[in-house]
């Protein structure tokens, strides 16, 4: 088993689930706009795209950290640095999401 600090916390899991539903809604808006260029003309759609990019990076960093854990020759410092970068990105994405919900 992998160490518990590589698991998603309950708060991370809830936030990832909430983000997935919002990303689906954003995707449906994109489909109705017709093109990505048209969709990104709105300021808030650009902010949402930034938020989803940060959150996608967080998911990717978490997955990479889990993959690195499978290889014993990889220094553990690299694994935890990757995980820390993912959690920083997740925090920034959460901050953007909270600021976005205020407006």
C-alpha positions, -999 to 999 in steps of 0.1 A, spaced: 0 0 0 11 35 -6 17 59 23 -14 77 37 1 112 28 -2 102 -9 -40 96 -6 -65 123 -14 -79 139 18 -117 139 22 -116 177 14 -96 171 -17 -120 144 -29 -150 166 -23 -133 195 -41 -123 173 -71 -159 160 -73 -173 195 -72 -148 206 -99 -157 177 -121 -194 187 -121 -185 224 -128 -161 213 -156 -190 193 -172 -212 224 -170 -184 245 -186 -180 219 -213 -217 221 -222 -214 259 -224 -185 255 -247 -205 232 -269 -233 257 -271 -209 285 -280 -197 267 -311 -160 273 -308 -133 277 -282 -125 312 -294 -161 323 -291 -164 307 -257 -133 325 -243 -146 359 -253 -163 362 -219 -141 373 -190 -155 347 -166 -150 319 -191 -113 328 -192 -112 328 -154 -129 294 -153 -104 281 -179 -75 292 -156 -92 275 -127 -96 243 -146 -60 244 -158 -48 248 -122 -70 219 -111 -60 197 -140 -23 203 -130 -31 193 -94 -47 161 -105 -18 153 -129 8 161 -101 -10 138 -77 -11 110 -103 26 115 -111 34 114 -74 15 81 -71 33 67 -102 67 78 -88 60 59 -56 59 27 -76 95 31 -86 118 26 -56 148 42 -73 131 76 -75 142 98 -46 113 103 -22 121 140 -21 111 142 -57 78 124 -50 69 147 -22 79 178 -41 56 168 -69 28 162 -45 34 195 -28 33 213 -62 0 196 -69 -14 207 -36 -3 243 -42 -20 242 -76 -51 228 -59 -51 256 -34 -47 282 -60 -76 266 -80 -97 266 -49 -89 302 -43 -99 312 -78 -131 291 -75 -140 309 -43 -133 344 -57 -153 334 -88 -183 325 -67 -183 360 -51 -191 376 -85 
